[in-house]
Amino acid sequence: MLSPNRLLTGFAVAVVLATTATAQPANPLPPSAPGNPPDIPYLEEQWELLWYLNQDVLWKRAAPVHAVTADDRKRVIEALRAAAASDYGPERAAALMALAKTGDPIVLDLLQAGVDDANLETRRNALLALGVLGDASAVDVLATTLDAKAVEGDLRLAAAFALGLLRTPDVEAGGASPARAEFERRLEPKAFWAADPRTQQGIAYGAGLSGDTALALPLAKLLKSKSAKKNSSVRAFLLLGIGKLRDRAHADTLFHALTDDDVNVRRSAILAVGSLFSGSGNAEAARRLTKLESRENDAVATNFANLALGFVGGPDSQRALAVRTFGERRSGVDPNTLAPRISLGTRSRLPIAGIALGIARGTDYRAYFERTFKEERDQRAKAAFGLGIGMLGHPDSARVLLAAFKDTADQRLRTYLALALGWVKAADATPLLKEIVVAGSDDELVPACAQALAAIDPALAQTLLLERLARETSAAARSLTLFCLGSVGDRDAIEPIVAVLANRDGEQAQVRTYAAIALGMIVDVDRPKRLADVSTLFNFTLDPGMFRGVLSIP
């Protein structure tokens, strides 16, 4: 079991940067994040970045058997009040975020009080939680924090993002964000360029998170200014903000940035194009992204372009990704055939393109996927192709995925394959998944199997986890079980988890922290669309704990 800090950190920062039009909303922000400067996550294993870009698409949580009621939320709020007063900082931080997820404005005072907490991480969580709660009356507190020069940069960044998260029903209907006036004031060129870089980044991306399309024009004007041309980091965040607002009037601005001299700006422009045209199948966006392959010499940017093609989707994106995944087309291909005839012998071995093809729902290529998957010997590539198959969601793929799951002892590969088995609802995998949920100890594999089992039989998954919670005695095993319960549980899990949280003397603080996290996952009032747009908030290290971000997603 990873240490509490590593385990919390691993899933704390991972939320979605790009989504498709049909995506389910992501789980609100978990309660912890490392304190490094914000940045775009350029990871060593780039294809795995898709988890952080599109988690809401990659995992669609099974509907709860017994839906949470208003009375359940009141019961949870009562239990979380005590946790919010804990002497243990991570428990307070977890409780504040869980309280915000209830969506009840009665918790507003508790969150505002948390802004003055002695612990930096708890203060940051309190600010983000105000955004998650979505109560417009939080604007003043967040704006005050953003303007306070004595406040740490991480807190100003969190305040800017939280302002963007205040997505009311009016915004969803195309109206103004409650924070529009605050953003407009700070996006005035004189005020914007007078701010420190961290605040500039927060304001630029926070405006994008707001969903208020009226902010796209001031962002675009700042991007074209002389000051922006001298500051590539700010340009990168301005591009991401514009992409999030999805106003296609600014498409040419993003297209132009695809050839910027600065590689980080190009990377951001690629992701912004993927976000702007997400789920649209837009042929021009697909053409621009495909064209990058011949002139882009940065491997990260190339991988991002593949992911962006997956987000855009449609026949043009699918064709480009299929060629990159499986190889060059044979001569004489029928232009009227959606799926080109592809030579597996000359395939390009680009695993990330295969995952992107799965995101793009390239179902016509399922046979190529399965054949490539079976022939692949490299474990990372095999995991990637397995994920691509899983994302297609075809039940007939269960057999090939289950055979590979049984055949490998590699825990990381099994973790990916477990997720894919859940996506295709492989009922034949139930005995194996059940065995791991009941007695497994790997803190990546067990949550993946719990998620997969919940997709197949949610009542069984919850029953097994409740029985395990009653049986386990070690803090590590109880924490792992609580995390799994939060990700798959319904109202029947609330009282056992509340009992853990209430046992102030008998339970270790780490276990109580996971109980608070689990309650927040279960009672989350609407898994709001506003949170399907949040970028990675802070830098993070990709470690075996990467699945914390994936497996907390509904």
KEVEXTOR-352094 format. One record per residue (C-alpha): y, x, z; residue number from 1. Coordinates in steps of 0.05 Angstrom, whole numbers, plus 5000, padded with zeros to 4 digits. Layout:
// KEVEXTOR-352094
((Y; X; Z); NUM) ...
// end
This chain:
// KEVEXTOR-352094
((5000; 5000; 5000); 1) ((5068; 5028; 4982); 2) ((5119; 5039; 5037); 3) ((5164; 4979; 5054); 4) ((5224; 5011; 5021); 5) ((5187; 5030; 4958); 6) ((5154; 4962; 4953); 7) ((5219; 4926; 4963); 8) ((5257; 4972; 4916); 9) ((5206; 4966; 4861); 10) ((5217; 4893; 4848); 11) ((5287; 4886; 4875); 12) ((5327; 4907; 4815); 13) ((5286; 4882; 4757); 14) ((5314; 4820; 4724); 15) ((5326; 4799; 4654); 16) ((5373; 4830; 4604); 17) ((5351; 4790; 4544); 18) ((5316; 4723; 4537); 19) ((5293; 4676; 4483); 20) ((5319; 4607; 4472); 21) ((5255; 4576; 4498); 22) ((5247; 4621; 4558); 23) ((5234; 4596; 4628); 24) ((5288; 4619; 4677); 25) ((5273; 4680; 4719); 26) ((5264; 4684; 4794); 27) ((5330; 4697; 4831); 28) ((5344; 4766; 4853); 29) ((5297; 4794; 4906); 30) ((5328; 4821; 4969); 31) ((5336; 4895; 4959); 32) ((5361; 4947; 4910); 33) ((5370; 5022; 4912); 34) ((5440; 5048; 4919); 35) ((5447; 5089; 4856); 36) ((5501; 5077; 4803); 37) ((5488; 5021; 4753); 38) ((5462; 5041; 4686); 39) ((5420; 5017; 4629); 40) ((5348; 5033; 4647); 41) ((5326; 5088; 4599); 42) ((5255; 5100; 4623); 43) ((5205; 5153; 4606); 44) ((5154; 5101; 4586); 45) ((5201; 5061; 4542); 46) ((5154; 5007; 4519); 47) ((5146; 4985; 4591); 48) ((5220; 4968; 4592); 49) ((5203; 4901; 4561); 50) ((5184; 4877; 4631); 51) ((5255; 4887; 4653); 52) ((5285; 4857; 4591); 53) ((5244; 4795; 4582); 54) ((5206; 4779; 4645); 55) ((5221; 4705; 4642); 56) ((5186; 4701; 4574); 57) ((5128; 4743; 4595); 58) ((5107; 4702; 4655); 59) ((5110; 4627; 4658); 60) ((5090; 4606; 4728); 61) ((5041; 4548; 4734); 62) ((5073; 4484; 4759); 63) ((5063; 4476; 4834); 64) ((5008; 4429; 4854); 65) ((5052; 4400; 4909); 66) ((5127; 4404; 4894); 67) ((5175; 4428; 4948); 68) ((5217; 4372; 4979); 69) ((5287; 4370; 5009); 70) ((5255; 4366; 5078); 71) ((5214; 4429; 5063); 72) ((5278; 4466; 5046); 73) ((5310; 4444; 5111); 74) ((5249; 4470; 5149); 75) ((5254; 4537; 5113); 76) ((5329; 4543; 5126); 77) ((5316; 4533; 5200); 78) ((5264; 4589; 5200); 79) ((5307; 4636; 5158); 80) ((5367; 4629; 5205); 81) ((5329; 4669; 5258); 82) ((5308; 4721; 5206); 83) ((5381; 4729; 5185); 84) ((5397; 4749; 5256); 85) ((5341; 4801; 5260); 86) ((5353; 4872; 5284); 87) ((5316; 4897; 5222); 88) ((5362; 4905; 5163); 89) ((5312; 4891; 5107); 90) ((5291; 4827; 5141); 91) ((5364; 4804; 5145); 92) ((5373; 4822; 5072); 93) ((5311; 4784; 5051); 94) ((5331; 4723; 5092); 95) ((5400; 4719; 5061); 96) ((5372; 4719; 4991); 97) ((5320; 4668; 5009); 98) ((5373; 4624; 5040); 99) ((5413; 4627; 4976); 100) ((5352; 4605; 4936); 101) ((5349; 4539; 4974); 102) ((5412; 4518; 4937); 103) ((5438; 4483; 5000); 104) ((5513; 4495; 5012); 105) ((5500; 4490; 5086); 106) ((5479; 4564; 5084); 107) ((5546; 4587; 5056); 108) ((5574; 4608; 5124); 109) ((5512; 4651; 5137); 110) ((5520; 4687; 5071); 111) ((5594; 4698; 5081); 112) ((5580; 4727; 5150); 113) ((5530; 4774; 5117); 114) ((5586; 4805; 5076); 115) ((5610; 4839; 5140); 116) ((5540; 4862; 5162); 117) ((5534; 4932; 5191); 118) ((5481; 4950; 5140); 119) ((5504; 4968; 5069); 120) ((5443; 4938; 5035); 121) ((5450; 4873; 5073); 122) ((5523; 4869; 5054); 123) ((5506; 4879; 4981); 124) ((5451; 4826; 4985); 125) ((5499; 4777; 5018); 126) ((5548; 4786; 4960); 127) ((5493; 4776; 4908); 128) ((5466; 4717; 4947); 129) ((5534; 4683; 4943); 130) ((5527; 4686; 4868); 131) ((5455; 4661; 4870); 132) ((5477; 4602; 4913); 133) ((5528; 4585; 4860); 134) ((5579; 4551; 4905); 135) ((5648; 4557; 4873); 136) ((5681; 4565; 4942); 137) ((5652; 4636; 4944); 138) ((5702; 4659; 4891); 139) ((5754; 4681; 4942); 140) ((5706; 4723; 4984); 141) ((5678; 4757; 4922); 142) ((5747; 4770; 4892); 143) ((5772; 4799; 4957); 144) ((5713; 4847; 4959); 145) ((5723; 4866; 4887); 146) ((5797; 4883; 4900); 147) ((5784; 4923; 4964); 148) ((5793; 4996; 4947); 149) ((5761; 5018; 5013); 150) ((5697; 4982; 4996); 151) ((5638; 5022; 4969); 152) ((5629; 5021; 4894); 153) ((5561; 4988; 4900); 154) ((5592; 4929; 4936); 155) ((5648; 4921; 4885); 156) ((5595; 4922; 4830); 157) ((5554; 4869; 4867); 158) ((5616; 4826; 4877); 159) ((5631; 4829; 4802); 160) ((5560; 4810; 4783); 161) ((5560; 4754; 4835); 162) ((5624; 4725; 4805); 163) ((5587; 4722; 4739); 164) ((5528; 4688; 4772); 165) ((5570; 4628; 4794); 166) ((5543; 4587; 4736); 167) ((5559; 4514; 4752); 168) ((5535; 4454; 4711); 169) ((5603; 4455; 4677); 170) ((5588; 4525; 4649); 171) ((5519; 4503; 4625); 172) ((5554; 4447; 4587); 173) ((5602; 4496; 4554); 174) ((5658; 4491; 4606); 175) ((5696; 4543; 4647); 176) ((5664; 4589; 4698); 177) ((5691; 4579; 4769); 178) ((5711; 4653; 4764); 179) ((5745; 4648; 4696); 180) ((5814; 4661; 4724); 181) ((5790; 4721; 4764); 182) ((5757; 4751; 4703); 183) ((5816; 4737; 4657); 184) ((5863; 4771; 4705); 185) ((5819; 4833; 4710); 186) ((5805; 4835; 4635); 187) ((5879; 4844; 4620); 188) ((5883; 4914; 4590); 189) ((5931; 4942; 4642); 190) ((5891; 4917; 4701); 191) ((5824; 4935; 4670); 192) ((5840; 5007; 4654); 193) ((5873; 5017; 4722); 194) ((5806; 5001; 4757); 195) ((5754; 5053; 4774); 196) ((5694; 5061; 4725); 197) ((5645; 5025; 4771); 198) ((5691; 4965; 4776); 199) ((5703; 4965; 4700); 200) ((5628; 4963; 4688); 201) ((5619; 4907; 4737); 202) ((5675; 4865; 4708); 203) ((5652; 4876; 4637); 204) ((5580; 4856; 4650); 205) ((5598; 4804; 4702); 206) ((5640; 4768; 4650); 207) ((5580; 4767; 4605); 208) ((5536; 4739; 4660); 209) ((5585; 4682; 4671); 210) ((5565; 4648; 4606); 211) ((5638; 4629; 4595); 212) ((5649; 4641; 4521); 213) ((5724; 4642; 4530); 214) ((5715; 4712; 4559); 215) ((5684; 4740; 4496); 216) ((5751; 4751; 4461); 217) ((5783; 4793; 4517); 218) ((5719; 4834; 4522); 219) ((5722; 4846; 4447); 220) ((5795; 4866; 4450); 221) ((5781; 4916; 4505); 222) ((5724; 4945; 4464); 223) ((5771; 4958; 4405); 224) ((5824; 4991; 4447); 225) ((5840; 5066; 4445); 226) ((5820; 5073; 4518); 227) ((5751; 5045; 4505); 228) ((5740; 5094; 4448); 229) ((5748; 5151; 4498); 230) ((5699; 5121; 4549); 231) ((5629; 5111; 4523); 232) ((5601; 5084; 4589); 233) ((5651; 5027; 4592); 234) ((5640; 5013; 4517); 235) ((5566; 5005; 4532); 236) ((5578; 4953; 4586); 237) ((5630; 4916; 4544); 238) ((5579; 4910; 4489); 239) ((5526; 4883; 4537); 240) ((5576; 4832; 4564); 241) ((5593; 4807; 4494); 242) ((5519; 4802; 4477); 243) ((5505; 4760; 4539); 244) ((5559; 4710; 4520); 245) ((5523; 4697; 4454); 246) ((5586; 4682; 4415); 247) ((5567; 4699; 4344); 248) ((5640; 4704; 4323); 249) ((5634; 4775; 4350); 250) ((5569; 4793; 4314); 251) ((5604; 4842; 4267); 252) ((5632; 4879; 4327); 253) ((5561; 4890; 4353); 254) ((5534; 4907; 4285); 255) ((5588; 4960; 4277); 256) ((5570; 4991; 4344); 257) ((5498; 5002; 4320); 258) ((5524; 5065; 4286); 259) ((5569; 5091; 4342); 260) ((5571; 5166; 4352); 261) ((5549; 5159; 4425); 262) ((5475; 5146; 4435); 263) ((5484; 5105; 4498); 264) ((5533; 5060; 4462); 265) ((5482; 5051; 4405); 266) ((5428; 5033; 4455); 267) ((5472; 4981; 4487); 268) ((5493; 4953; 4419); 269) ((5420; 4945; 4401); 270) ((5404; 4907; 4464); 271) ((5467; 4865; 4455); 272) ((5447; 4845; 4385); 273) ((5378; 4825; 4412); 274) ((5412; 4783; 4465); 275) ((5463; 4752; 4418); 276) ((5410; 4729; 4368); 277) ((5355; 4718; 4418); 278) ((5303; 4668; 4393); 279) ((5343; 4653; 4330); 280) ((5301; 4687; 4277); 281) ((5367; 4709; 4245); 282) ((5352; 4746; 4181); 283) ((5416; 4789; 4182); 284) ((5403; 4812; 4254); 285) ((5331; 4829; 4235); 286) ((5355; 4868; 4174); 287) ((5405; 4909; 4214); 288) ((5356; 4926; 4268); 289) ((5301; 4943; 4218); 290) ((5348; 4988; 4180); 291) ((5359; 5030; 4242); 292) ((5290; 5061; 4236); 293) ((5311; 5103; 4176); 294) ((5374; 5132; 4208); 295) ((5364; 5130; 4283); 296) ((5339; 5196; 4312); 297) ((5338; 5174; 4385); 298) ((5269; 5151; 4407); 299) ((5297; 5106; 4461); 300) ((5344; 5071; 4413); 301) ((5286; 5062; 4364); 302) ((5243; 5030; 4418); 303) ((5302; 4986; 4438); 304) ((5309; 4964; 4366); 305) ((5236; 4943; 4365); 306) ((5246; 4903; 4429); 307) ((5309; 4872; 4401); 308) ((5270; 4851; 4338); 309) ((5221; 4817; 4384); 310) ((5276; 4779; 4419); 311) ((5307; 4757; 4353); 312) ((5239; 4735; 4327); 313) ((5227; 4698; 4261); 314) ((5188; 4719; 4199); 315) ((5232; 4779; 4181); 316) ((5226; 4810; 4250); 317) ((5152; 4796; 4253); 318) ((5139; 4830; 4186); 319) ((5178; 4893; 4207); 320) ((5143; 4896; 4274); 321) ((5074; 4885; 4243); 322) ((5083; 4944; 4196); 323) ((5106; 4988; 4254); 324) ((5048; 4965; 4297); 325) ((4990; 4968; 4249); 326) ((5013; 5012; 4191); 327) ((5042; 5010; 4121); 328) ((5030; 4952; 4074); 329) ((4980; 4962; 4019); 330) ((5006; 4958; 3949); 331) ((5006; 4891; 3914); 332) ((5019; 4850; 3975); 333) ((5034; 4777; 3961); 334) ((5108; 4766; 3977); 335) ((5092; 4693; 3992); 336) ((5043; 4711; 4046); 337) ((5073; 4712; 4116); 338) ((5024; 4764; 4142); 339) ((5021; 4826; 4098); 340) ((4954; 4859; 4085); 341) ((4956; 4920; 4130); 342) ((4915; 4983; 4129); 343) ((4893; 4997; 4200); 344) ((4876; 5067; 4178); 345) ((4949; 5085; 4169); 346) ((4979; 5046; 4226); 347) ((5039; 5077; 4260); 348) ((5014; 5075; 4332); 349) ((5077; 5046; 4360); 350) ((5054; 5008; 4422); 351) ((5124; 4982; 4439); 352) ((5128; 4949; 4370); 353) ((5062; 4914; 4386); 354) ((5091; 4886; 4450); 355) ((5154; 4865; 4413); 356) ((5110; 4830; 4361); 357) ((5079; 4792; 4418); 358) ((5148; 4773; 4443); 359) ((5165; 4749; 4372); 360) ((5103; 4706; 4375); 361) ((5072; 4737; 4313); 362) ((5010; 4693; 4316); 363) ((4991; 4707; 4244); 364) ((4975; 4778; 4265); 365) ((4926; 4761; 4320); 366) ((4865; 4787; 4283); 367) ((4900; 4855; 4272); 368) ((4919; 4856; 4345); 369) ((4848; 4845; 4369); 370) ((4817; 4895; 4322); 371) ((4869; 4948; 4340); 372) ((4860; 4934; 4414); 373) ((4784; 4943; 4411); 374) ((4790; 5008; 4371); 375) ((4845; 5039; 4414); 376) ((4824; 5094; 4462); 377) ((4891; 5114; 4491); 378) ((4900; 5074; 4556); 379) ((4974; 5063; 4550); 380) ((4969; 5040; 4478); 381) ((4910; 4996; 4496); 382) ((4951; 4964; 4551); 383) ((5008; 4952; 4503); 384) ((4965; 4919; 4451); 385) ((4931; 4878; 4505); 386) ((4998; 4852; 4528); 387) ((5017; 4835; 4456); 388) ((4953; 4795; 4450); 389) ((4966; 4760; 4516); 390) ((5037; 4741; 4495); 391) ((5010; 4705; 4434); 392) ((4974; 4660; 4484); 393) ((4915; 4642; 4440); 394) ((4854; 4620; 4482); 395) ((4805; 4651; 4433); 396) ((4833; 4720; 4453); 397) ((4803; 4712; 4523); 398) ((4737; 4742; 4503); 399) ((4763; 4808; 4478); 400) ((4811; 4815; 4536); 401) ((4758; 4799; 4588); 402) ((4709; 4849; 4557); 403) ((4761; 4904; 4563); 404) ((4779; 4884; 4634); 405) ((4705; 4891; 4654); 406) ((4697; 4956; 4617); 407) ((4754; 4996; 4648); 408) ((4762; 5026; 4717); 409) ((4835; 5044; 4705); 410) ((4874; 5002; 4755); 411) ((4939; 5001; 4716); 412) ((4905; 4979; 4652); 413) ((4868; 4926; 4690); 414) ((4934; 4902; 4719); 415) ((4963; 4891; 4649); 416) ((4900; 4859; 4624); 417) ((4899; 4812; 4684); 418) ((4968; 4787; 4665); 419) ((4945; 4777; 4593); 420) ((4883; 4739; 4617); 421) ((4930; 4692; 4654); 422) ((4973; 4681; 4593); 423) ((4913; 4660; 4551); 424) ((4886; 4619; 4610); 425) ((4818; 4654; 4608); 426) ((4776; 4609; 4652); 427) ((4716; 4655; 4645); 428) ((4755; 4708; 4682); 429) ((4759; 4665; 4745); 430) ((4701; 4698; 4783); 431) ((4729; 4769; 4772); 432) ((4800; 4749; 4788); 433) ((4777; 4711; 4850); 434) ((4739; 4772; 4875); 435) ((4801; 4816; 4871); 436) ((4848; 4765; 4902); 437) ((4800; 4756; 4961); 438) ((4786; 4829; 4976); 439) ((4828; 4875; 4932); 440) ((4875; 4926; 4961); 441) ((4913; 4954; 4901); 442) ((4985; 4930; 4908); 443) ((4994; 4923; 4833); 444) ((4927; 4894; 4813); 445) ((4921; 4842; 4867); 446) ((4988; 4807; 4852); 447) ((4972; 4809; 4777); 448) ((4904; 4776; 4789); 449) ((4936; 4725; 4835); 450) ((4986; 4707; 4781); 451) ((4931; 4702; 4729); 452) ((4887; 4660; 4773); 453) ((4946; 4614; 4788); 454) ((4956; 4604; 4713); 455) ((4883; 4582; 4708); 456) ((4873; 4545; 4774); 457) ((4936; 4545; 4818); 458) ((4903; 4506; 4876); 459) ((4846; 4557; 4880); 460) ((4894; 4616; 4879); 461) ((4935; 4588; 4937); 462) ((4874; 4569; 4978); 463) ((4845; 4639; 4972); 464) ((4910; 4671; 4992); 465) ((4920; 4625; 5052); 466) ((4850; 4642; 5075); 467) ((4865; 4716; 5066); 468) ((4930; 4711; 5106); 469) ((4891; 4680; 5164); 470) ((4839; 4735; 5160); 471) ((4879; 4799; 5149); 472) ((4905; 4838; 5209); 473) ((4938; 4901; 5180); 474) ((5012; 4899; 5164); 475) ((5000; 4926; 5093); 476) ((4948; 4874; 5076); 477) ((4989; 4817; 5106); 478) ((5051; 4839; 5068); 479) ((5013; 4842; 5003); 480) ((4983; 4773; 5015); 481) ((5050; 4743; 5032); 482) ((5081; 4771; 4969); 483) ((5025; 4740; 4927); 484) ((5032; 4674; 4963); 485) ((5106; 4672; 4948); 486) ((5094; 4684; 4874); 487) ((5041; 4629; 4866); 488) ((5048; 4583; 4927); 489) ((5075; 4512; 4935); 490) ((5096; 4470; 4995); 491) ((5027; 4475; 5027); 492) ((5041; 4549; 5039); 493) ((5107; 4538; 5075); 494) ((5082; 4525; 5146); 495) ((5034; 4584; 5149); 496) ((5089; 4630; 5124); 497) ((5141; 4600; 5172); 498) ((5091; 4614; 5228); 499) ((5090; 4687; 5208); 500) ((5166; 4690; 5208); 501) ((5171; 4655; 5275); 502) ((5123; 4704; 5309); 503) ((5179; 4752; 5328); 504) ((5137; 4792; 5377); 505) ((5068; 4789; 5345); 506) ((5086; 4808; 5273); 507) ((5115; 4874; 5249); 508) ((5184; 4871; 5219); 509) ((5157; 4892; 5151); 510) ((5110; 4831; 5151); 511) ((5166; 4784; 5172); 512) ((5208; 4812; 5115); 513) ((5154; 4793; 5065); 514) ((5149; 4725; 5097); 515) ((5223; 4714; 5083); 516) ((5215; 4739; 5012); 517) ((5156; 4691; 5001); 518) ((5194; 4631; 5028); 519) ((5251; 4646; 4981); 520) ((5204; 4648; 4921); 521) ((5172; 4581; 4940); 522) ((5234; 4540; 4956); 523) ((5278; 4567; 4900); 524) ((5316; 4505; 4881); 525) ((5319; 4511; 4806); 526) ((5301; 4582; 4785); 527) ((5369; 4579; 4751); 528) ((5383; 4596; 4680); 529) ((5442; 4638; 4702); 530) ((5392; 4688; 4730); 531) ((5354; 4694; 4665); 532) ((5413; 4736; 4641); 533) ((5421; 4787; 4696); 534) ((5416; 4860; 4676); 535) ((5382; 4912; 4718); 536) ((5434; 4916; 4773); 537) ((5423; 4986; 4797); 538) ((5387; 5047; 4773); 539) ((5314; 5052; 4793); 540) ((5255; 5097; 4786); 541) ((5196; 5073; 4746); 542) ((5137; 5085; 4792); 543) ((5070; 5049; 4802); 544) ((5112; 4997; 4838); 545) ((5142; 4972; 4773); 546) ((5103; 4908; 4779); 547) ((5144; 4884; 4837); 548) ((5195; 4861; 4786); 549) ((5145; 4830; 4740); 550) ((5103; 4793; 4789); 551) ((5159; 4758; 4826); 552) ((5178; 4721; 4762); 553) ((5157; 4648; 4755); 554) 
// end
